[in-house]
Amino acid sequence: MDADTSALDDLAAHAHDSHVVVIGGGIGGLVAALECAKVGIRVTLLEEDTALGGAIRTHELAGVRVDLGAEGWATRGGAVRRLVDELGLGGAVVPTAPRAEWIAGLPDGAAPVPAATLRGIPENPWDESVRRIIGWRGAWRAYLDRIRPPLTIGQERSLGKLVRTRMGEAVLERIVAPLSVGGFAIDPDDVDVEAVVPGLNAALTRTGSLAGAVMQLRADRASAAKKGRPADAGLESLDGGMSRLVDALDERLRALEVRIGTGTRVLGVQRAAGQWIIETDAGEDDDPVGPADQIVVATGAADAHRLLGALVPELAEPATTALEVVTLVVRSPALTAAPIATAVYSVPGREGAASVTDSTARWPWMQTAPDVHVLKVSFGGPGTRPATADLDDRAAAALALAEVSAARGVALDGDALLASHRGRYRQPDPVSALGHAERTEAARSAIHGVDGLAVVGAWLAGTGLAQVVPDAAHEAERVRRTALWGSPDERPLT
């Protein structure tokens, strides 16, 4: 046996002697557990709920399989697709239908989102599809962008302030804000320009106007797409629902002998004598944990701060937005006959729904019965309490049905409703939020200062599987390196 083989055998034995406890069975925790277990590390995963998956839940409503949480993932980066392929689900991947998005709450009624825009910023305010939304006065104000001096590169980081300054309130409030608030639950004033439209400030400086910058970037993206390099992320999902991903992860983890404890609440963690002691609500005789060499906290923000507040006092709890999503299953021939709308976003400032999405229009695999639609009605937003907050479930469903009727211009009464479900969420800021990168870097620095600790999840990585999955894999790699070589930063063998 040569020296390298002997060293690798020693590493494998050391990995199995290491014990990692993952706290939280959402997608971040499942990915972290997988990445550790597949190199031979002993892993225990604890989840307070009786089921794994976190925000990924597929349930049957009125005979239709419905994703009540995440419906799919953005294709950018490719990390989620690689995970799906690794789990043998590549053949079940389905793309989203083409976007058909509308804006509701306009003076002249709902209108399609103009095609020639980036994040709602138009390249030509005189285009009829734009002028219909912002009016003649709004179009004249937006046209002033063409004759204003350009900004210097990087001068304005806030998307809202940039649009307001260059094109005026009408463009901001009637196009940009509905897409930002309704689609991502964030005010455009709090959105980082470079995070959502990379290169926009630089293009503005080159072209001399915001409209010119949008035109140039759209042309660049079109050219890249023709060469097989699409700049925009698409969306994908799984035929049959996203719970298939959770089920596949569960199966793989069990095959790798990961100990999974659902229905187990972690009460506290502490580090003593180089190990982690995890206190759960299980009795001492039933304790599934034992001491751990490293822990991965994969919970939501509130639980992470509950567990780590004393250990990492620098860890500031991020702001979250209260949202309620009412999922409706309706049967309506009139809705089928209406113009296709994968999503309708409301102009902010009115009570009611922030958005209405038609899951059956977005995901063709869900179209299982004639005239049956799965609709998701989202309430709440930045600084806005959900209009459903004080309603019981029946009244919330009735309000959601009325909001769909208003947004789609189709009368829907109680007879159309086949089933409903209500979900309440505390959504962290998306990765596009101003200061998100700086806050995450500071949080990671504090976390990495504690031996044997890793933290994953949307509140750090940003919302969406395309953010959470690669972040969890990256943090798990630090855990693996520590287990194998005693340091997260050194890798003496290749």
C-alpha positions as CSV (number, residue, x, y, z in Angstrom):
1,M,0.0,0.0,0.0
2,D,1.5,3.3,-1.0
3,A,1.6,6.4,1.3
4,D,-1.1,8.2,-0.6
5,T,-3.5,5.3,-0.3
6,S,-2.8,4.9,3.4
7,A,-3.4,8.6,4.0
8,L,-6.7,8.4,2.1
9,D,-7.8,5.4,4.2
10,D,-6.9,7.3,7.4
11,L,-9.0,10.2,6.2
12,A,-12.0,8.0,5.5
13,A,-11.7,6.5,8.9
14,H,-11.4,9.9,10.5
15,A,-14.5,11.1,8.5
16,H,-16.6,8.3,9.9
17,D,-15.4,9.0,13.4
18,S,-16.6,12.6,13.0
19,H,-20.2,13.4,13.9
20,V,-22.1,16.3,12.4
21,V,-25.6,17.3,13.6
22,V,-27.8,19.3,11.1
23,I,-30.6,21.2,12.8
24,G,-33.4,21.8,10.4
25,G,-34.8,19.7,7.6
26,G,-35.6,22.3,5.0
27,I,-33.8,22.2,1.6
28,G,-30.7,23.9,3.1
29,G,-30.4,21.3,5.9
30,L,-31.0,18.4,3.6
31,V,-28.4,19.5,1.1
32,A,-25.8,20.1,3.9
33,A,-26.6,16.7,5.3
34,L,-26.1,15.0,1.9
35,E,-22.8,16.8,1.2
36,C,-21.4,15.6,4.5
37,A,-22.8,12.1,4.5
38,K,-21.6,11.2,1.0
39,V,-18.0,11.5,2.0
40,G,-18.5,9.1,5.0
41,I,-19.2,11.6,7.8
42,R,-21.7,10.4,10.4
43,V,-24.7,12.7,10.2
44,T,-27.8,13.2,12.4
45,L,-30.5,15.5,11.1
46,L,-33.2,16.9,13.4
47,E,-36.4,18.6,12.3
48,E,-39.0,20.0,14.5
49,D,-41.9,19.3,12.1
50,T,-43.1,15.9,11.5
51,A,-42.2,16.1,7.8
52,L,-39.0,17.2,6.0
53,G,-38.9,19.9,3.3
54,G,-39.5,23.2,5.0
55,A,-40.9,25.6,2.4
56,I,-41.3,22.7,-0.1
57,R,-44.6,21.1,0.4
58,T,-46.8,19.4,-2.1
59,H,-50.4,18.6,-1.1
60,E,-53.5,17.4,-2.9
61,L,-56.4,19.9,-3.0
62,A,-59.6,18.9,-4.8
63,G,-57.7,16.1,-6.5
64,V,-54.9,18.4,-7.8
65,R,-51.3,18.1,-6.6
66,V,-50.3,21.6,-5.5
67,D,-47.0,23.0,-4.4
68,L,-48.0,25.2,-1.4
69,G,-44.5,26.6,-1.0
70,A,-41.7,26.7,-3.6
71,E,-43.0,25.8,-7.1
72,G,-39.7,25.5,-8.8
73,W,-36.2,27.1,-9.1
74,A,-34.3,29.6,-11.1
75,T,-31.9,28.0,-13.5
76,R,-29.0,30.5,-13.0
77,G,-25.8,28.9,-11.7
78,G,-27.1,25.4,-12.4
79,A,-26.7,24.2,-8.8
80,V,-30.2,23.0,-8.3
81,R,-30.3,21.2,-11.7
82,R,-27.0,19.4,-10.7
83,L,-28.6,18.3,-7.5
84,V,-31.8,17.1,-9.2
85,D,-29.7,15.2,-11.7
86,E,-27.6,13.7,-9.0
87,L,-30.7,12.4,-7.3
88,G,-31.9,10.7,-10.5
89,L,-34.8,13.2,-11.2
90,G,-33.4,14.8,-14.4
91,G,-36.1,13.1,-16.4
92,A,-38.9,14.7,-14.4
93,V,-37.7,18.3,-15.0
94,V,-40.2,20.6,-16.7
95,P,-39.7,24.2,-17.8
96,T,-42.2,26.9,-17.0
97,A,-44.6,28.2,-19.6
98,P,-43.7,31.5,-21.2
99,R,-44.3,34.5,-18.9
100,A,-47.6,36.4,-19.4
101,E,-47.6,39.0,-16.6
102,W,-50.1,41.8,-16.0
103,I,-50.4,44.8,-13.8
104,A,-53.7,45.4,-12.0
105,G,-55.0,48.5,-10.2
106,L,-54.3,50.9,-13.0
107,P,-56.6,53.8,-13.8
108,D,-57.7,52.2,-17.1
109,G,-57.8,48.6,-15.9
110,A,-55.3,45.8,-15.9
111,A,-52.6,45.8,-18.6
112,P,-49.9,43.4,-19.8
113,V,-46.4,44.1,-18.5
114,P,-44.6,45.7,-21.5
115,A,-42.2,43.4,-23.2
116,A,-39.4,45.9,-23.9
117,T,-38.4,46.4,-20.2
118,L,-35.8,45.3,-17.7
119,R,-37.3,44.9,-14.2
120,G,-40.1,47.2,-15.4
121,I,-37.8,49.9,-16.8
122,P,-38.9,50.7,-20.3
123,E,-36.5,51.3,-23.2
124,N,-39.2,53.5,-24.9
125,P,-41.7,55.3,-22.8
126,W,-43.7,56.2,-25.9
127,D,-44.4,52.6,-26.8
128,E,-48.1,52.1,-26.7
129,S,-47.8,49.2,-24.2
130,V,-45.9,51.6,-21.8
131,R,-47.9,54.7,-22.4
132,R,-51.2,52.9,-21.7
133,I,-49.9,52.2,-18.2
134,I,-48.1,55.5,-17.3
135,G,-50.3,57.9,-19.4
136,W,-49.2,60.9,-21.5
137,R,-47.9,62.9,-18.6
138,G,-45.9,59.9,-17.4
139,A,-44.5,59.3,-20.9
140,W,-43.4,63.0,-21.2
141,R,-41.7,62.8,-17.7
142,A,-40.0,59.6,-18.6
143,Y,-38.8,61.1,-21.9
144,L,-36.8,63.7,-19.9
145,D,-34.4,60.9,-19.1
146,R,-33.1,61.3,-22.6
147,I,-32.0,64.9,-22.1
148,R,-30.8,64.7,-18.5
149,P,-27.0,64.4,-17.8
150,P,-25.9,60.8,-17.2
151,L,-25.0,59.6,-13.8
152,T,-21.4,58.6,-13.0
153,I,-20.9,54.8,-12.7
154,G,-22.2,53.5,-9.4
155,Q,-23.6,56.8,-8.2
156,E,-27.0,55.4,-7.5
157,R,-27.4,51.9,-6.0
158,S,-31.1,52.1,-5.2
159,L,-33.3,50.9,-8.1
160,G,-36.3,53.0,-6.9
161,K,-34.3,56.2,-6.6
162,L,-32.6,55.6,-9.9
163,V,-35.9,55.2,-11.7
164,R,-37.6,58.0,-9.9
165,T,-34.8,60.4,-10.7
166,R,-34.4,59.5,-14.3
167,M,-38.0,58.6,-15.4
168,G,-40.3,59.8,-12.7
169,E,-43.0,58.5,-10.4
170,A,-45.3,57.0,-13.0
171,V,-42.8,54.5,-14.3
172,L,-41.7,53.7,-10.7
173,E,-45.2,53.3,-9.2
174,R,-47.1,51.7,-12.1
175,I,-44.5,49.3,-13.6
176,V,-41.4,48.9,-11.5
177,A,-43.0,48.8,-8.0
178,P,-45.7,46.2,-8.8
179,L,-43.1,43.8,-10.1
180,S,-40.8,44.4,-7.2
181,V,-43.4,44.3,-4.4
182,G,-45.7,41.7,-5.9
183,G,-43.0,39.4,-7.2
184,F,-40.3,39.7,-4.5
185,A,-42.0,41.5,-1.5
186,I,-39.4,44.3,-1.5
187,D,-39.8,48.0,-2.1
188,P,-37.8,49.1,-5.2
189,D,-36.1,51.8,-3.0
190,D,-34.5,48.9,-1.2
191,V,-33.3,47.0,-4.3
192,D,-29.7,47.1,-5.3
193,V,-29.5,48.1,-9.0
194,E,-26.4,46.0,-9.7
195,A,-27.9,42.9,-8.1
196,V,-31.0,42.9,-10.3
197,V,-29.7,44.5,-13.5
198,P,-25.9,44.0,-13.6
199,G,-24.2,46.7,-15.7
200,L,-27.1,49.1,-15.7
201,N,-25.3,52.1,-14.2
202,A,-22.3,51.5,-16.5
203,A,-24.6,51.3,-19.6
204,L,-26.4,54.5,-18.5
205,T,-23.1,56.3,-18.5
206,R,-22.2,54.9,-21.9
207,T,-25.5,55.7,-23.6
208,G,-26.4,58.9,-21.7
209,S,-29.9,57.8,-20.5
210,L,-31.6,55.1,-18.5
211,A,-33.8,54.2,-21.5
212,G,-30.7,53.9,-23.7
213,A,-29.1,51.7,-21.1
214,V,-32.1,49.3,-21.0
215,M,-32.1,49.2,-24.8
216,Q,-28.4,48.3,-24.9
217,L,-28.6,45.6,-22.2
218,R,-31.6,44.0,-23.8
219,A,-29.8,44.0,-27.2
220,D,-26.8,42.4,-25.5
221,R,-29.0,39.7,-23.9
222,A,-30.7,39.0,-27.2
223,S,-27.3,38.6,-28.9
224,A,-26.1,36.3,-26.1
225,A,-29.3,34.2,-26.4
226,K,-28.7,33.7,-30.1
227,K,-25.2,32.4,-29.3
228,G,-26.7,29.9,-26.8
229,R,-25.7,32.0,-23.7
230,P,-29.1,33.3,-22.3
231,A,-28.5,36.0,-19.8
232,D,-31.8,35.7,-18.0
233,A,-32.5,32.8,-15.6
234,G,-35.3,30.6,-16.6
235,L,-37.5,28.6,-14.3
236,E,-37.8,24.8,-13.9
237,S,-39.8,22.5,-11.7
238,L,-40.6,18.8,-11.3
239,D,-43.5,17.0,-12.9
240,G,-45.7,15.9,-10.0
241,G,-44.5,18.5,-7.6
242,M,-41.4,19.7,-5.8
243,S,-41.9,17.3,-2.9
244,R,-40.3,14.7,-5.2
245,L,-37.0,16.5,-4.5
246,V,-37.5,16.2,-0.8
247,D,-38.5,12.6,-1.1
248,A,-35.4,11.8,-3.2
249,L,-33.2,13.6,-0.7
250,D,-34.8,11.7,2.2
251,E,-34.3,8.4,0.4
252,R,-30.6,9.2,-0.4
253,L,-29.9,10.3,3.2
254,R,-31.3,7.1,4.6
255,A,-29.3,5.0,2.2
256,L,-26.2,6.8,3.5
257,E,-27.3,5.9,7.0
258,V,-28.1,9.4,8.1
259,R,-30.1,9.4,11.3
260,I,-33.2,11.5,10.8
261,G,-35.3,12.6,13.7
262,T,-38.5,14.4,12.8
263,G,-40.8,15.8,15.4
264,T,-37.7,16.8,17.4
265,R,-37.3,20.3,18.7
266,V,-33.8,21.5,19.6
267,L,-34.1,23.5,22.8
268,G,-30.5,24.7,22.9
269,V,-26.9,24.1,21.9
270,Q,-23.6,24.6,23.8
271,R,-20.0,23.9,23.1
272,A,-17.9,22.2,25.8
273,A,-14.6,20.4,25.7
274,G,-14.4,20.7,21.9
275,Q,-17.8,19.2,21.2
276,W,-21.4,20.3,20.8
277,I,-24.0,19.3,23.2
278,I,-27.5,19.5,21.7
279,E,-30.5,19.6,24.0
280,T,-33.8,18.4,22.5
281,D,-37.3,17.9,23.8
282,A,-36.8,14.1,23.6
283,G,-36.4,12.3,26.9
284,E,-32.9,11.4,28.0
285,D,-33.6,7.7,27.2
286,D,-34.8,8.6,23.7
287,D,-32.2,11.2,22.9
288,P,-31.2,10.6,19.2
289,V,-28.3,13.0,19.2
290,G,-25.3,12.5,21.5
291,P,-22.3,14.9,21.3
292,A,-21.3,16.3,17.9
293,D,-18.0,17.5,16.5
294,Q,-19.7,20.1,14.3
295,I,-23.3,21.4,13.9
296,V,-25.1,23.0,10.9
297,V,-27.9,25.3,11.9
298,A,-30.4,25.2,9.0
299,T,-33.4,26.7,10.6
300,G,-35.3,29.9,10.0
301,A,-34.0,33.2,11.3
302,A,-35.9,33.3,14.5
303,D,-34.8,29.8,15.6
304,A,-31.2,30.4,14.5
305,H,-31.1,33.5,16.8
306,R,-32.8,31.6,19.6
307,L,-30.1,28.9,19.4
308,L,-27.0,31.0,18.7
309,G,-27.7,34.4,20.3
310,A,-25.4,33.8,23.2
311,L,-22.7,32.1,21.1
312,V,-22.7,34.6,18.3
313,P,-23.9,37.9,19.8
314,E,-22.8,39.8,16.6
315,L,-25.5,37.9,14.6
316,A,-28.2,40.5,14.0
317,E,-31.6,39.1,13.2
318,P,-32.6,40.2,9.6
319,A,-35.8,42.0,8.8
320,T,-38.5,39.8,7.5
321,T,-41.8,40.6,5.7
322,A,-45.1,39.1,6.9
323,L,-46.9,37.4,4.0
324,E,-50.0,35.3,3.7
325,V,-50.7,33.1,0.6
326,V,-54.1,31.8,0.0
327,T,-54.1,28.9,-2.6
328,L,-57.4,28.4,-4.4
329,V,-58.5,25.6,-6.6
330,V,-61.4,26.8,-8.8
331,R,-63.4,25.6,-11.8
332,S,-64.1,28.4,-14.2
333,P,-64.6,28.2,-18.0
334,A,-64.6,32.0,-18.1
335,L,-61.1,32.1,-16.6
336,T,-59.9,29.5,-19.1
337,A,-61.3,31.7,-21.9
338,A,-59.7,34.9,-20.5
339,P,-56.3,36.1,-21.7
340,I,-53.5,34.0,-20.2
341,A,-51.9,35.5,-17.2
342,T,-49.2,33.6,-15.3
343,A,-49.1,36.4,-12.8
344,V,-50.9,39.6,-12.0
345,Y,-49.2,42.2,-9.8
346,S,-51.0,45.0,-8.1
347,V,-50.0,48.6,-8.0
348,P,-48.8,49.1,-4.4
349,G,-50.7,51.4,-2.0
350,R,-54.1,49.6,-2.2
351,E,-55.5,47.2,0.3
352,G,-55.9,43.6,-1.0
353,A,-53.7,41.2,-2.8
354,A,-50.1,42.0,-3.9
355,S,-50.2,39.4,-6.6
356,V,-52.3,36.6,-8.1
357,T,-50.4,33.8,-9.9
358,D,-52.0,31.0,-11.9
359,S,-49.9,27.9,-11.2
360,T,-51.7,25.9,-13.9
361,A,-50.8,28.5,-16.5
362,R,-47.3,28.7,-15.2
363,W,-46.7,24.9,-15.0
364,P,-48.4,22.9,-17.8
365,W,-48.0,19.6,-15.8
366,M,-50.7,20.8,-13.4
367,Q,-53.3,21.1,-16.1
368,T,-55.0,17.8,-15.2
369,A,-58.7,18.7,-15.6
370,P,-60.7,21.0,-17.9
371,D,-61.3,24.6,-16.6
372,V,-59.6,23.8,-13.2
373,H,-57.1,26.5,-12.1
374,V,-54.8,26.6,-9.1
375,L,-54.4,30.2,-8.1
376,K,-52.1,31.7,-5.4
377,V,-53.1,35.0,-3.9
378,S,-50.4,36.8,-1.9
379,F,-51.2,39.3,0.8
380,G,-48.8,41.6,2.6
381,G,-45.6,43.3,1.6
382,P,-42.9,45.7,2.9
383,G,-44.5,47.8,5.6
384,T,-48.0,46.4,4.8
385,R,-49.9,44.1,7.1
386,P,-51.7,41.3,5.2
387,A,-55.3,42.2,4.5
388,T,-56.2,38.6,5.6
389,A,-54.4,38.9,9.0
390,D,-57.6,39.3,11.1
391,L,-59.8,37.0,9.0
392,D,-60.6,33.4,9.6
393,D,-59.8,30.9,6.9
394,R,-63.2,31.0,5.2
395,A,-63.2,34.7,5.1
396,A,-59.6,34.8,3.8
397,A,-60.6,32.4,1.0
398,A,-63.6,34.6,0.1
399,L,-61.4,37.7,0.0
400,A,-58.8,35.9,-2.2
401,L,-61.6,34.8,-4.6
402,A,-62.7,38.5,-4.8
403,E,-59.2,39.6,-5.5
404,V,-58.8,37.1,-8.3
405,S,-62.1,38.3,-9.8
406,A,-60.8,41.9,-9.7
407,A,-57.3,41.2,-11.0
408,R,-58.5,38.9,-13.8
409,G,-61.7,40.7,-14.7
410,V,-63.6,37.4,-14.4
411,A,-66.5,37.0,-12.0
412,L,-65.9,34.1,-9.6
413,D,-68.4,33.2,-6.9
414,G,-68.3,30.7,-4.1
415,D,-69.6,28.0,-6.4
416,A,-66.4,28.1,-8.4
417,L,-64.3,27.3,-5.4
418,L,-63.3,23.7,-5.1
419,A,-60.7,23.9,-2.3
420,S,-58.4,26.4,-0.5
421,H,-55.4,26.5,1.7
422,R,-53.9,29.3,3.7
423,G,-50.2,29.7,4.5
424,R,-48.4,32.3,6.7
425,Y,-44.8,33.2,6.2
426,R,-42.0,35.4,7.4
427,Q,-40.0,36.1,4.3
428,P,-36.5,37.3,4.5
429,D,-35.2,39.9,2.1
430,P,-34.1,38.6,-1.3
431,V,-30.4,38.6,-2.3
432,S,-31.2,41.8,-4.3
433,A,-31.8,43.8,-1.2
434,L,-29.4,46.8,-0.6
435,G,-26.7,45.7,1.9
436,H,-27.6,42.0,1.7
437,A,-24.1,41.0,0.6
438,E,-22.5,43.1,3.3
439,R,-24.8,41.8,6.0
440,T,-24.2,38.2,4.9
441,E,-20.4,38.7,4.9
442,A,-20.5,40.1,8.4
443,A,-22.7,37.3,9.6
444,R,-20.5,34.6,8.0
445,S,-17.4,36.1,9.6
446,A,-19.0,35.9,13.1
447,I,-20.3,32.4,12.5
448,H,-17.0,31.1,11.2
449,G,-15.3,32.5,14.3
450,V,-17.0,29.8,16.3
451,D,-15.3,26.4,16.0
452,G,-17.4,23.7,14.5
453,L,-20.4,25.9,13.6
454,A,-22.0,26.4,10.2
455,V,-25.3,28.2,9.4
456,V,-27.4,27.8,6.2
457,G,-30.8,28.9,5.0
458,A,-32.7,31.6,3.0
459,W,-32.3,34.3,5.7
460,L,-28.5,34.3,5.0
461,A,-28.2,33.0,1.4
462,G,-31.2,34.9,0.0
463,T,-34.6,33.5,-1.0
464,G,-35.1,30.9,-3.6
465,L,-33.6,27.4,-4.2
466,A,-31.0,28.9,-6.6
467,Q,-29.6,30.8,-3.6
468,V,-30.1,28.3,-0.8
469,V,-28.8,25.1,-2.5
470,P,-25.3,26.3,-3.6
471,D,-24.8,28.2,-0.3
472,A,-25.6,25.0,1.7
473,A,-23.2,23.0,-0.4
474,H,-20.5,25.6,0.1
475,E,-20.9,25.7,3.9
476,A,-21.1,21.9,4.0
477,E,-17.7,21.8,2.1
478,R,-16.2,23.8,5.0
479,V,-17.6,21.2,7.4
480,R,-16.2,18.4,5.4
481,R,-12.8,19.9,5.2
482,T,-12.7,20.4,8.9
483,A,-13.8,16.8,9.5
484,L,-11.2,15.5,7.0
485,W,-8.3,17.8,7.6
486,G,-9.0,19.7,10.7
487,S,-9.3,23.0,8.9
488,P,-12.0,24.5,6.6
489,D,-9.4,26.4,4.6
490,E,-6.7,23.8,3.9
491,R,-6.8,20.8,1.6
492,P,-3.4,19.1,1.6
493,L,-4.5,16.2,-0.6
494,T,-6.1,16.4,-4.1
